[in-house]
Each structure stands twice: as C-alpha cells, then as structure tokens.
Amino acid sequence: MPPIKKASGLTPTERHLAKLANDTFLDLWSWPNVFKKPGKELCDLLVVCGDDVLIFSDKHIAWSDAPFEIAWKRWYSRAIGESAEQIRKADLWLKQSPKAIFADGKCEQPIPLTLPPVGQRRVHGICVASGGEQAASSYFDDPDGTFMILPNLRRKDHVDFTLPDHRAFCIGDVDPDGPFVHVFNMATLDVVMQEFDTITDFTKYLNARADLIRLGKLSFSPSEAELVANYLLMVDPNGEHRFPTTSDVMGANADADAAIAFVQGEYAYLIRSPEYERRSTANRISYEWDKLIGLFSDGVLNDNQFRILDTDPTVEHAERALRIMAREDRVRRRVLSEAIIGAREALEAQKMGRLARIAVTHDRSTGDKVAYVFLILAGADEMAQEDYRRVRATMLQTYCLSVLHDDRDLQLCVGIALMAISDMGDSEDLVAYPQQDWTLEMVQDLRTDRENFEVLQKPLELKTRSIRAISFPADPAPKGMTRQQRRAMERQRAKQQRSARRSRRDAQR
C-alpha cells in the first residue's frame, strides 16, 4: 500500500481542529477535509473508530455590524444552521456510499478504514462555531464568550426573540430529527478534548451530554466547562462518570425526574483542587500508550511496517490491533503503560533475557474479553535485526496463541513486543489473533512451540492482571494514620467541600 497523505486543514481553525483530533483520536482514525466527489467536501473532519463515527463541521463566521437581533440570526444561520445541515447530509452519504470517502480532493485515495454497519453505528455530530466570541462576551458582560446551554431551545427557537425564554448565544437541540449535534466554539472544544482525550472518554461524554440535553434532564448550564466539571465529579461505584441528577443533590426538595441546573464556578474550583492534581499526575504515564499507538499507526500510514512471520503487513491486520488499543480509556492506559514500563525495568533489574506480562480487559465497544501480551526480549545487539525480529515475533505469536488456547473465553489477544532498554536502537512489533477454532494439529504445533521457546509450560503460569483503576486516585494516607482515621479525614474533607459548594451557589443566587 502506498503512503497516504492526509490533509491538515485548509483554514487556521481547521488546522487547530485537525491537531486536536490527532492528539485525541490519533492519526489512523482522524481524517481532516475528507471528500465524497472530486472537489466536493464531505465534512471538515471525520473520525472513525470501531462503532463510533464523529462528523465535524467547522465554521468561522465574522460577526456583522447589523442590529443585534439581525446579526445573531445571520451568524447562527451560517455558523450553526449550515453546520447542522452539513452533518445531516454527511450522515446520509455515509449510509448510502460508505466506500466513497476520500482523503484527497481528486478522490484518488480512499481512507483506509471500513465504516461500521449502519445498525450498530453510533454517529456524533460536532459543530465548531467561532467568530462570535467577542459579541457573546459583550452580550453577557462576561469575558468567557462561550455558549450557554438551554435545552428547551429547539430548531428555529434559537433565533426566535419572541419566545419568553429565548436568549442569544444559548444553545439547545439544533437538529432534533437528526444525529445529535454538539455545538462548541474552539475554546470549549479545547476544554472538552483536553479532559476527554481518548476516543472512548470523548464519545462517552458526548453520549451522556446528548441524553442530558435531548431527554430533558438539564434545565440550564452557564457554560460547557460546567457540564464537564459536573460530569467528572460524579463517579459511579464501577468507576464510570455520569452527570448528576436532582437526587444526587443533598437537601434537594424536588422530584427525582426534575431537570437539574448547574452553576458557574464548578470547573474553576475543580482544576485547582488536589483531586484534579492527583488525576493529572496519575495520567502522565498513560501517554506512553498513546506513543505506542502513534508509532504503529505511523507505520501503517507511511507503509513502513516490518514484515514479520512471512506475512505481508496490511492495514486490516494492523488496524484490528490498533483499534483495540485506541479504545482503551485514559484510566486503563495508565495501568497498561505501567505494565509495559514495569516489564522493561524488571528485565533490566533482574538481568533477564526476556520477560512477558499478560493483562486481561474487555473491549470498551463490544464488551468482548481481550488479553494483551507484553514481551520484552533482550539481545537485539547480538544478532542481525531481521533474525532478532523473526525470533521475537515467533515468541510473541507463541505467547498470544498460548493465552488464547488456555482461556477459551478470550475473543482476541493483542501482542506487543519491545526491545530491552539497554539494547541500542528501537523496534516494536504488533500482532492480533482472534480466538481460534482449535484442531488437534494446531494444538500439537502450539505445544511444540511452547516447549521450544519455554513459553507458558503450565497453563497461564504468568499471572494475569485484570485492569482496574479510578479516574481520581485516592489521597494517600499520611504516615501513621490508621484506616479509620483516614476514613474520618475523608468524610471531614467531603463535608468541607459540600459546604464550600453550597456557599458558592448561595453567593451566585
């Protein structure tokens, strides 16, 4: 496959959007300025990963000097109305012509991805509307200059000044009959993609946000940042984030199904909190996982994948493994990165020739049970590169097939092989094997390979690691504190935080 040249955005805002998308969704799944016909752009950015399809429409429209009501109507129509229409048309095109999506204006290079079937496809529309920030800032007498969220506004309600609850620069459901269209300006999109910087975290937030607005669960939010804060601060016992409801508010005297309203200041408070600092610190190691995905994706896009196990590399083979890796959320990436880095460091400390670790998780899209095998093999400096990589790839294959053989509930095993830290240079191998239809011959061949390489001589003799972590790590107990003292301290801190929030809310009434 020849190298694929991707667009990088035609305008400053499109280039910024493309960079945000590459940082969050990574190169293989993020496609700026895709086309449906020669010279006919489909959308400003298309992201496809698993069952999730994100359609971005970016409009930078200057605010006119007409009277305010006329200026708002014109700006909304061009910046938001036309974006919603573009997203609706793009969604229709993807349903009718899923293979006619091109990375170039001449339509000579199809994007190397297959869209999910329509029945299981989750479509997210994202409108990035900029150019009206200064007008919004003047209108609200607030330097923020971003949109308020007012869910009772639907369709043309956004430009109907006769409605009692209408306000300019307030956004609700702009296209109730199509895929939900999330409206951001570049500043709020920066916040959202900074806080939810994996495809899984981002789409889960979008799904929860769409339900919150479209299903009448929210009455008002002063900004997108307050939505983000309230979503981050609510964590279920299973570690999943969600938006709060009125039943979560202590002392609330309202029906459990009543819509909730958010107040200004929650996000500013959150990002200055010690909890947020611990989250940021814990996330740092997770970006090693992003780097690995980037390395393997670069090999796919630039056609420089290494041929291993006498198999020619293909986009399909690599994308299957990379898609699983990319769907890991930020918290799981912490644990996976720690496993890889820990394996490399342990090999050096123990002066071993090789070390392998297994981590078991579930695909965030399908729920299938998935295993990762991380293999670190020393000796790259002692043999020719091709010989070293052939041996390493064969070992990696043996580990992966052994894990699948010993645990038939696994649906897929992803194998990642790396060099030892002390070896010169860098090389990485990536493989993915689905569960096999095991025959007696296959089992015998695997047994022979396991004996030859001394791999997992006893079923799953390597201890598997179930991936468990939480978004906001707990505050480490000071030295000398008992568990009961720590819990008392946490209860007191939570009480103080609730009191501080009530004080802020009272001050803003």
C-alpha positions in Angstrom: 0.0 0.0 0.0 1.5 3.4 -0.9 1.8 6.0 1.8 -1.3 8.0 2.5 -1.1 11.8 2.5 -3.6 13.3 4.9 -4.9 16.9 4.8 -4.0 19.1 7.7 -6.9 21.6 7.5 -7.4 24.5 5.0 -8.1 27.3 7.4 -6.4 28.2 10.8 -9.4 26.9 12.7 -9.5 23.7 10.6 -5.7 23.2 11.3 -6.3 23.7 15.0 -9.2 21.2 14.9 -7.0 18.7 13.0 -4.3 18.9 15.6 -6.7 18.5 18.4 -8.1 15.4 16.7 -4.7 13.9 16.0 -3.8 14.4 19.7 -7.0 12.9 20.9 -8.1 10.3 18.3 -4.6 9.7 16.8 -3.7 9.6 13.1 -5.2 6.4 11.8 -8.8 7.3 12.7 -8.8 11.0 12.3 -9.2 12.4 8.7 -9.4 16.2 8.1 -11.1 17.6 5.0 -12.4 14.3 3.5 -14.2 14.4 0.1 -17.1 12.5 -1.4 -16.6 13.6 -5.0 -13.8 15.5 -6.8 -13.9 19.0 -5.3 -16.9 18.1 -3.1 -16.0 18.1 0.6 -17.9 15.7 2.8 -17.0 17.3 6.2 -14.2 19.2 7.8 -13.1 16.2 10.0 -14.2 12.6 10.1 -13.2 10.2 12.9 -14.0 6.5 12.6 -13.0 4.1 15.4 -15.0 0.9 16.0 -18.7 1.7 16.0 -18.2 5.4 16.6 -18.4 7.9 13.7 -17.7 11.5 14.5 -18.7 14.1 11.9 -17.2 17.6 12.5 -18.3 20.8 10.7 -16.2 23.9 11.4 -17.5 27.4 10.6 -15.6 30.6 11.4 -18.1 33.4 10.6 -17.4 37.0 11.4 -20.0 38.9 13.4 -21.7 41.5 11.3 -22.3 45.2 12.3 -26.1 44.9 11.7 -28.6 45.4 14.6 -28.1 42.8 17.2 -31.1 40.6 16.5 -30.4 40.5 12.8 -26.7 39.9 13.4 -27.5 37.0 15.7 -29.9 35.4 13.2 -27.4 35.7 10.4 -24.5 34.4 12.4 -26.5 31.5 13.8 -27.7 30.5 10.4 -24.3 30.5 8.8 -22.2 29.2 11.7 -24.6 26.7 13.3 -27.5 26.1 11.0 -25.3 25.3 7.9 -23.1 23.1 10.0 -26.1 21.1 11.2 -27.2 20.7 7.6 -23.7 19.6 6.5 -23.6 17.0 9.3 -27.0 15.7 8.3 -26.0 15.4 4.7 -22.7 13.7 5.6 -24.5 11.2 7.7 -26.8 10.3 4.8 -23.8 10.0 2.4 -22.0 7.6 4.8 -25.2 5.4 4.9 -25.6 5.4 1.2 -22.0 5.4 -0.1 -19.8 4.1 2.8 -16.8 3.4 0.5 -16.8 6.7 -1.3 -14.8 8.6 1.3 -11.5 10.1 0.1 -8.5 11.7 1.8 -7.8 14.0 -1.2 -9.8 16.5 -3.3 -9.3 14.5 -6.5 -10.8 11.4 -4.8 -7.8 9.2 -5.7 -7.0 8.0 -2.2 -9.8 6.3 -0.2 -9.4 6.4 3.5 -8.1 3.0 4.7 -11.0 2.3 7.1 -14.2 0.4 6.9 -17.3 2.0 8.4 -19.3 0.0 10.9 -22.7 -1.4 9.8 -25.4 1.2 9.9 -27.4 -0.7 12.5 -24.6 -0.6 15.1 -23.1 2.7 14.1 -23.0 5.5 16.7 -23.0 8.9 14.9 -21.9 12.0 16.7 -22.3 15.4 15.1 -20.0 18.2 16.3 -20.3 21.8 15.1 -17.4 24.1 15.9 -18.8 27.6 15.5 -16.4 30.5 16.0 -16.2 34.2 15.2 -18.9 35.3 17.6 -16.9 35.2 20.9 -16.5 38.9 21.3 -20.2 39.6 20.6 -21.1 36.9 23.2 -18.7 38.4 25.7 -20.3 41.8 25.3 -23.8 40.4 25.4 -23.3 38.5 28.7 -20.9 41.1 30.1 -18.5 38.2 30.7 -15.1 37.6 29.3 -15.8 33.9 28.8 -17.5 34.5 25.5 -18.8 30.9 25.1 -22.3 29.4 24.7 -24.7 28.8 27.5 -26.7 25.6 27.3 -30.5 26.0 27.3 -32.1 22.6 26.3 -35.6 23.9 25.8 -34.5 25.7 22.6 -35.1 23.5 19.6 -34.6 24.1 15.8 -35.6 27.7 15.0 -36.3 28.6 18.7 -32.6 29.7 18.7 -33.4 32.7 16.6 -36.9 33.5 17.8 -36.7 36.6 20.0 -40.5 36.4 20.7 -40.1 33.4 22.9 -40.1 34.3 26.6 -37.1 32.0 27.4 -35.1 32.9 24.4 -31.6 34.3 24.7 -28.9 34.7 22.1 -25.8 32.6 22.4 -27.8 29.9 24.2 -27.8 26.5 22.5 -30.2 23.6 22.9 -31.0 20.9 20.4 -30.3 22.4 17.0 -31.5 19.4 14.9 -33.9 17.2 16.9 -34.7 15.0 13.9 -31.1 14.0 13.1 -28.0 12.8 14.9 -27.5 15.0 18.0 -25.3 18.0 17.1 -23.0 19.2 19.8 -22.2 22.9 19.4 -18.9 24.2 20.7 -16.6 27.1 19.9 -12.9 26.4 19.8 -12.3 27.4 23.4 -14.9 25.0 24.8 -13.8 22.2 22.4 -10.3 22.7 23.7 -11.6 22.1 27.3 -13.7 19.0 26.3 -10.9 17.4 24.3 -8.3 18.2 27.0 -10.4 16.4 29.6 -11.6 13.6 27.5 -8.6 12.9 25.3 -9.3 9.3 24.1 -12.0 8.2 21.7 -13.8 6.3 24.4 -13.7 9.0 27.0 -14.8 11.6 24.4 -17.7 9.6 22.9 -19.0 8.6 26.4 -19.1 12.2 27.3 -20.9 13.1 24.1 -23.4 10.3 24.6 -24.1 11.4 28.2 -24.3 15.1 27.0 -26.8 14.3 24.2 -29.1 12.4 26.7 -28.8 15.2 29.2 -30.0 17.8 26.8 -32.3 15.9 24.4 -34.1 13.9 27.2 -34.9 17.0 29.3 -32.6 16.1 32.2 -31.0 19.6 32.2 -32.7 22.9 32.6 -29.6 25.2 32.3 -25.8 25.4 32.3 -23.9 28.7 32.2 -21.1 27.1 30.1 -19.7 23.9 28.6 -17.0 23.9 31.3 -19.6 23.5 34.0 -21.0 20.4 32.1 -17.5 19.0 32.1 -17.0 19.6 35.8 -20.3 18.1 36.9 -19.7 15.0 34.7 -16.2 14.5 36.0 -17.2 14.9 39.6 -19.9 12.2 39.5 -18.4 8.7 39.6 -20.4 5.5 40.0 -19.2 2.7 42.2 -17.9 0.9 39.0 -15.7 4.0 38.2 -17.9 5.3 35.3 -18.6 9.1 35.1 -22.1 10.4 34.7 -24.0 13.7 35.1 -25.7 14.3 38.4 -29.4 14.3 38.9 -31.5 16.1 41.4 -31.5 13.0 43.6 -27.7 13.4 44.0 -28.0 16.9 45.4 -28.1 16.8 49.2 -31.1 18.5 50.6 -32.8 18.9 47.2 -36.6 19.1 47.7 -37.6 18.1 44.1 -38.9 15.2 42.1 -36.2 12.8 41.1 -37.0 13.3 37.5 -36.8 17.0 37.6 -34.3 18.7 35.4 -31.1 19.9 37.1 -29.3 23.2 36.7 -25.6 23.9 37.0 -23.9 27.0 38.4 -20.9 28.9 37.4 -17.5 28.2 39.1 -17.5 24.4 39.4 -14.8 23.8 36.7 -12.6 26.6 38.0 -12.9 25.0 41.5 -12.2 21.5 40.2 -9.0 22.3 38.3 -7.5 24.0 41.4 -8.3 21.0 43.6 -5.8 18.4 44.9 -8.0 15.7 43.5 -7.6 17.1 40.0 -3.8 17.4 40.5 -3.6 13.8 41.6 -5.6 12.8 38.4 -3.2 14.8 36.2 -0.2 13.3 37.9 -1.6 9.7 37.5 -2.4 10.3 33.8 1.2 11.2 32.9 2.4 7.6 32.5 -0.6 6.8 30.3 0.7 8.8 27.4 3.3 6.1 26.8 0.4 4.0 25.4 -0.5 6.9 23.1 3.1 7.0 21.9 3.0 3.3 21.0 -0.3 3.7 19.1 1.3 6.6 17.2 4.4 4.6 16.3 2.4 1.7 14.9 -0.1 4.0 13.2 2.8 5.8 11.5 4.0 2.5 10.1 0.5 1.9 8.6 0.1 5.3 7.1 3.6 5.6 5.7 3.9 2.0 4.5 7.0 1.2 6.5 5.7 -1.7 8.6 8.2 -4.6 9.2 7.3 -7.9 7.5 7.2 -10.5 10.2 6.3 -14.2 10.2 6.5 -14.3 6.4 3.3 -12.2 6.3 2.9 -9.0 4.3 1.7 -6.2 6.6 -1.8 -4.9 5.8 -3.9 -2.0 7.1 -6.6 -4.5 8.1 -4.3 -6.6 10.3 -2.7 -3.6 12.0 -6.0 -1.7 12.4 -7.6 -4.6 14.3 -5.0 -4.4 17.0 -4.7 -0.7 17.0 -8.4 -0.2 17.2 -8.5 -2.2 20.5 -5.5 -0.2 21.8 -7.2 3.1 20.8 -10.4 2.2 22.5 -8.8 2.0 25.9 -9.8 4.9 28.0 -7.3 7.2 29.8 -7.5 5.3 33.1 -6.9 1.9 31.6 -4.0 3.4 29.6 -2.3 4.2 33.0 -2.4 0.5 34.0 -1.3 -0.8 30.6 1.6 1.7 30.4 2.7 0.8 33.9 2.7 -2.9 32.9 4.9 -2.3 29.8 7.3 0.1 31.6 7.4 -2.2 34.6 8.3 -5.2 32.4 11.1 -3.4 30.7 12.5 -2.1 34.0 12.2 -5.5 35.7 14.1 -7.2 32.8 17.0 -4.8 33.3 16.9 -5.1 37.1 16.8 -8.9 37.1 19.3 -9.2 34.2 16.9 -11.5 32.3 16.9 -12.4 28.7 13.2 -11.9 28.2 10.1 -11.1 30.3 6.4 -11.3 29.4 3.3 -9.9 31.1 -0.3 -10.5 30.4 -3.2 -8.1 31.1 -6.8 -9.0 30.7 -9.5 -6.4 29.9 -12.7 -6.0 27.9 -13.2 -4.2 24.6 -14.8 -0.9 25.5 -17.1 -1.1 22.4 -18.2 -4.7 22.2 -17.6 -6.0 25.8 -15.5 -8.9 24.4 -12.9 -10.3 26.7 -9.4 -9.3 25.4 -5.9 -10.1 26.5 -2.7 -8.2 26.0 0.7 -9.9 25.9 3.7 -7.6 26.5 7.0 -9.3 25.6 10.4 -7.7 26.2 13.3 -9.5 24.6 17.0 -8.7 25.1 19.7 -9.5 22.6 19.0 -7.1 19.8 22.7 -6.1 19.7 23.8 -9.7 19.5 22.3 -10.7 16.1 21.1 -9.3 12.8 18.0 -7.2 13.1 16.0 -9.5 10.8 17.0 -12.5 12.8 16.2 -10.8 16.1 12.8 -9.7 15.0 12.0 -13.0 13.5 12.7 -14.8 16.8 10.9 -12.1 18.8 7.8 -12.2 16.5 7.7 -16.0 16.7 7.9 -15.9 20.5 5.2 -13.3 20.6 2.9 -15.4 18.4 3.5 -18.4 20.7 2.6 -16.4 23.8 -0.6 -15.0 22.2 -1.8 -18.4 20.9 -1.0 -20.0 24.2 -3.1 -17.4 26.1 -6.0 -18.0 23.7 -5.7 -21.7 24.0 -5.6 -21.7 27.8 -8.6 -19.3 28.1 -11.3 -20.0 25.5 -13.4 -17.1 26.8 -10.9 -14.7 25.2 -12.1 -13.3 21.9 -8.8 -11.6 20.9 -5.2 -11.4 22.0 -3.1 -8.4 21.2 0.7 -8.9 21.3 3.2 -6.0 21.7 7.0 -6.8 21.6 9.7 -4.3 22.5 13.5 -4.3 22.9 15.3 -4.2 26.2 16.1 -0.7 27.5 19.8 -1.5 27.4 19.8 -2.5 23.7 20.8 0.0 21.1 18.0 1.4 18.8 14.3 0.9 18.8 11.9 -1.6 17.2 8.4 -2.7 18.0 6.1 -5.5 16.8 2.3 -5.6 17.0 0.1 -8.6 16.3 -3.5 -9.5 17.0 -5.0 -13.0 17.0 -8.7 -13.8 17.3 -9.8 -16.9 19.2 -9.0 -20.0 17.1 -11.0 -23.0 16.0 -8.6 -25.3 17.6 -7.8 -28.6 15.9 -5.6 -31.4 17.2 -2.9 -30.4 14.7 -3.0 -26.8 15.8 -2.8 -27.8 19.5 0.2 -30.1 18.8 2.0 -27.4 16.8 1.5 -25.0 19.7 2.7 -27.5 22.3 5.9 -28.0 20.3 6.4 -24.2 20.0 5.8 -23.8 23.7 8.4 -26.4 24.5 10.9 -25.0 22.1 10.6 -21.4 23.5 9.8 -22.5 27.0 6.6 -20.4 26.9 3.9 -20.9 29.5 4.7 -24.5 30.1 1.9 -24.6 32.6 -1.4 -23.1 31.6 -1.3 -19.4 32.3 1.7 -19.7 34.6 2.1 -16.0 34.1 -0.2 -14.2 36.5 -2.9 -12.3 34.5 -3.6 -8.7 35.5 -7.2 -7.5 35.5 -7.2 -3.8 34.7 -8.7 -1.8 37.5 -8.2 1.9 38.3 -10.2 5.0 39.1 -10.1 8.4 37.5 -9.4 10.4 40.7 -6.8 8.4 42.8 -7.4 8.5 46.5 -5.3 10.8 48.6 -2.5 8.7 50.2 -3.0 8.4 53.9 -0.3 10.4 55.8 2.2 8.2 57.6 1.0 6.8 60.9 -2.8 7.1 60.2 -5.0 4.1 60.6 -7.7 3.2 58.1 -10.4 4.5 60.5 -8.5 7.8 60.9 -8.1 8.1 57.1 -11.8 7.5 56.5 -12.7 10.1 59.1 -10.4 12.6 57.4 -12.0 11.8 54.0 -15.5 12.3 55.5 -14.5 15.6 57.0 -12.9 16.8 53.7 -16.1 15.8 51.8 -18.2 17.7 54.3 -16.0 20.8 53.8 -16.2 20.5 50.0 -20.0 20.3 50.1 -20.2 23.3 52.4 -17.9 25.3 50.1 -20.0 24.4 47.1 -23.2 25.5 48.9 -21.6 28.8 49.8 -20.6 29.4 46.2 -24.1 28.6 45.0 -25.7 30.9 47.6 -23.4 33.7 46.6 -24.5 33.4 42.9 -28.2 33.4 43.6 
